[in-house]
Amino acid sequence: MPLFYQQDINGDTRLAVWKIAENEDFFAAVVPLQREITHPHKRLQHLAGRYLLRFLFPDFPNEEIEIADTRKPFLPDERYHFSISHCGNYAAAIVSGSYRVGIDIEIITPRVEKIKHKFLHPDELAFVHQRPGAEQIELLTLLWSAKEAMFKWWGRGEVDFSEVLRIEPFRQHDQGLISARFRKPELDQPLQLHYRMPEGMSLAWTFSEAT
């Protein structure tokens, strides 16, 4: 069983990362494929993510998942809040019975440098540029992953990543906490992001009281 990482955050909030080494039949035996996905690897990632939901909570009702206009998957009765991410041969999921959640996993790659001005505020860019050049790609990937987790936590449509999703400077380690803030006229909320940097990847997640 290629469970890569698992953490029980509290009594009803759990997350896990799965390294995909199985074929479709392994996942499809547990969870349904609810929509047509033609690309084989994307279909495998999709199934692995849904499989993790039931792995974390065996009573998770995968068959009841619906997709909002914002493309966020959700349960109509909100029995569980959940978020899924995948990259390469990895899938990640966080599930909670009481907290709004968001998770993102990314492979560290120089490609993130091409979009840094689109998702970072000038203050955040200045923070990145204080780091030695060789370390900037890893930090940029972590910041992108953290903001993606915030966006999934929000789950209510498009936001300006550079203005609405704001991250405070921090000292980067292999794992740790990041202080952030979600800033919109109707909501100004501090968030704590947790992160880990395993094997050339960036994993970030957040959770807060459901509203």
C-alpha positions as CSV (number, residue, x, y, z in Angstrom):
1,M,0.0,0.0,0.0
2,P,1.8,3.2,-1.2
3,L,0.6,5.5,1.5
4,F,3.2,8.3,1.3
5,Y,2.1,10.4,4.3
6,Q,-0.8,10.6,6.7
7,Q,-1.7,12.9,9.5
8,D,-4.7,13.0,11.9
9,I,-5.0,16.7,12.6
10,N,-7.8,16.4,15.2
11,G,-10.7,14.1,16.0
12,D,-12.5,14.7,12.7
13,T,-9.9,16.2,10.4
14,R,-7.4,14.0,8.5
15,L,-5.1,14.2,5.5
16,A,-3.1,11.8,3.4
17,V,-0.8,11.7,0.4
18,W,-0.8,8.6,-1.8
19,K,2.0,7.6,-4.2
20,I,0.1,6.1,-7.2
21,A,1.5,2.7,-8.2
22,E,-1.7,0.9,-8.9
23,N,-3.9,0.6,-12.0
24,E,-7.4,1.9,-12.4
25,D,-9.1,-1.2,-11.3
26,F,-7.6,-1.0,-7.8
27,F,-9.2,2.4,-7.2
28,A,-12.4,1.8,-9.2
29,A,-13.2,-1.2,-7.0
30,V,-13.7,1.3,-4.1
31,V,-14.9,4.5,-5.7
32,P,-17.0,5.3,-8.8
33,L,-15.8,7.3,-11.8
34,Q,-18.6,9.9,-11.9
35,R,-17.6,11.7,-15.0
36,E,-15.8,10.9,-18.3
37,I,-12.1,11.6,-18.2
38,T,-10.4,10.6,-21.5
39,H,-6.8,11.0,-20.5
40,P,-5.6,7.8,-18.8
41,H,-3.2,9.4,-16.3
42,K,-5.7,12.2,-15.3
43,R,-8.3,9.5,-14.8
44,L,-6.0,7.6,-12.6
45,Q,-5.2,10.8,-10.6
46,H,-8.9,11.5,-10.2
47,L,-9.7,8.0,-9.0
48,A,-6.8,8.1,-6.5
49,G,-8.0,11.4,-5.0
50,R,-11.5,10.1,-4.6
51,Y,-10.1,6.8,-3.1
52,L,-8.2,8.9,-0.5
53,L,-11.5,10.4,0.7
54,R,-12.8,7.0,1.7
55,F,-9.4,5.9,2.9
56,L,-9.5,8.7,5.5
57,F,-13.2,8.3,6.4
58,P,-14.6,4.9,5.4
59,D,-18.2,6.2,5.4
60,F,-17.3,9.1,3.0
61,P,-20.2,9.1,0.5
62,N,-18.3,9.5,-2.8
63,E,-21.4,8.8,-4.8
64,E,-23.0,12.0,-3.4
65,I,-20.2,14.4,-4.6
66,E,-21.4,17.2,-6.8
67,I,-19.5,19.9,-8.7
68,A,-20.2,23.6,-8.0
69,D,-20.2,26.2,-10.7
70,T,-16.8,27.2,-9.4
71,R,-15.7,23.6,-10.2
72,K,-15.2,22.8,-6.5
73,P,-16.4,19.3,-5.5
74,F,-18.7,19.3,-2.5
75,L,-21.3,17.3,-0.6
76,P,-24.7,18.9,-0.6
77,D,-25.3,18.1,3.1
78,E,-21.8,19.2,4.0
79,R,-21.4,16.1,6.2
80,Y,-17.7,16.5,5.3
81,H,-15.7,19.3,4.0
82,F,-12.9,18.1,1.7
83,S,-10.2,19.1,-0.8
84,I,-8.2,17.1,-3.3
85,S,-5.0,17.8,-5.2
86,H,-2.7,15.7,-7.4
87,C,0.6,16.1,-9.3
88,G,2.6,13.5,-11.2
89,N,2.2,10.2,-9.5
90,Y,0.8,11.7,-6.2
91,A,-2.6,12.4,-4.9
92,A,-3.4,14.3,-1.7
93,A,-6.6,14.9,0.2
94,I,-7.8,16.5,3.4
95,V,-11.2,15.8,4.9
96,S,-13.0,17.3,8.0
97,G,-16.3,17.0,9.6
98,S,-16.2,20.5,11.1
99,Y,-13.6,22.7,9.3
100,R,-13.3,24.3,5.9
101,V,-10.2,22.9,4.3
102,G,-7.8,23.3,1.4
103,I,-4.8,21.3,0.2
104,D,-2.4,21.5,-2.6
105,I,0.6,19.4,-3.7
106,E,3.1,20.5,-6.4
107,I,6.3,19.2,-8.0
108,I,9.1,21.7,-7.6
109,T,9.9,23.0,-11.1
110,P,11.5,26.2,-12.6
111,R,8.3,26.7,-14.6
112,V,6.8,28.5,-11.6
113,E,9.2,31.4,-12.2
114,K,7.3,32.3,-15.3
115,I,4.1,33.0,-13.4
116,K,5.5,34.5,-10.2
117,H,4.3,38.0,-11.1
118,K,0.8,36.8,-11.6
119,F,0.3,35.2,-8.1
120,L,2.7,37.1,-5.8
121,H,2.2,40.6,-4.4
122,P,5.2,42.9,-4.8
123,D,5.9,42.5,-1.0
124,E,6.0,38.7,-1.5
125,L,8.2,39.0,-4.5
126,A,10.6,41.1,-2.5
127,F,10.7,38.4,0.2
128,V,11.5,35.8,-2.5
129,H,14.3,37.9,-4.0
130,Q,16.0,38.1,-0.6
131,R,16.8,34.4,-1.0
132,P,19.8,33.0,-2.9
133,G,19.0,32.3,-6.5
134,A,19.3,28.5,-6.1
135,E,16.6,28.5,-3.3
136,Q,14.1,30.7,-5.0
137,I,12.4,28.0,-7.1
138,E,11.7,25.9,-4.1
139,L,10.2,28.9,-2.2
140,L,8.2,30.0,-5.2
141,T,6.7,26.5,-5.5
142,L,5.8,26.5,-1.8
143,L,4.1,30.0,-2.1
144,W,2.2,28.8,-5.1
145,S,1.1,25.6,-3.3
146,A,0.1,27.7,-0.2
147,K,-2.0,30.1,-2.3
148,E,-3.6,27.2,-4.1
149,A,-4.6,25.7,-0.8
150,M,-6.1,29.0,0.3
151,F,-8.0,29.2,-3.0
152,K,-9.5,25.8,-2.4
153,W,-10.3,26.7,1.2
154,W,-12.3,29.7,-0.2
155,G,-14.0,27.6,-2.8
156,R,-16.4,30.3,-4.0
157,G,-15.0,31.5,-7.3
158,E,-12.1,33.4,-8.7
159,V,-9.9,35.7,-6.6
160,D,-6.8,37.8,-7.4
161,F,-4.0,35.6,-6.0
162,S,-1.6,38.5,-5.7
163,E,-4.0,40.9,-3.8
164,V,-6.5,38.7,-2.0
165,L,-4.3,35.8,-0.9
166,R,-1.5,37.4,1.1
167,I,1.4,35.6,2.8
168,E,3.7,37.0,5.5
169,P,7.5,36.4,5.4
170,F,8.6,33.3,7.1
171,R,11.7,31.2,7.7
172,Q,11.5,28.1,5.4
173,H,12.3,24.6,6.7
174,D,11.4,21.1,5.6
175,Q,8.1,21.6,7.4
176,G,6.4,24.4,9.3
177,L,3.8,27.0,9.5
178,I,3.0,30.1,7.3
179,S,0.9,33.0,8.5
180,A,-1.5,34.3,5.7
181,R,-4.5,36.4,5.3
182,F,-7.5,36.2,3.0
183,R,-8.6,39.7,2.1
184,K,-11.9,40.5,0.4
185,P,-14.4,43.3,1.2
186,E,-16.8,40.7,2.6
187,L,-14.2,38.7,4.4
188,D,-10.8,39.5,6.0
189,Q,-9.6,36.4,7.7
190,P,-6.2,35.2,9.0
191,L,-5.2,31.7,8.1
192,Q,-2.5,29.3,9.2
193,L,-1.0,27.2,6.5
194,H,0.9,24.0,7.3
195,Y,3.5,22.7,4.9
196,R,6.0,19.9,4.2
197,M,8.6,19.7,1.5
198,P,9.1,16.0,0.8
199,E,11.1,14.5,-2.1
200,G,11.2,17.4,-4.5
201,M,7.6,18.4,-3.8
202,S,5.6,21.0,-1.9
203,L,2.6,20.1,0.2
204,A,0.5,22.8,1.8
205,W,-2.9,22.7,3.6
206,T,-5.1,24.9,5.8
207,F,-8.3,24.5,7.8
208,S,-10.5,26.9,9.8
209,E,-13.9,27.0,11.4
210,A,-16.6,26.3,8.8
211,T,-18.8,29.4,8.0
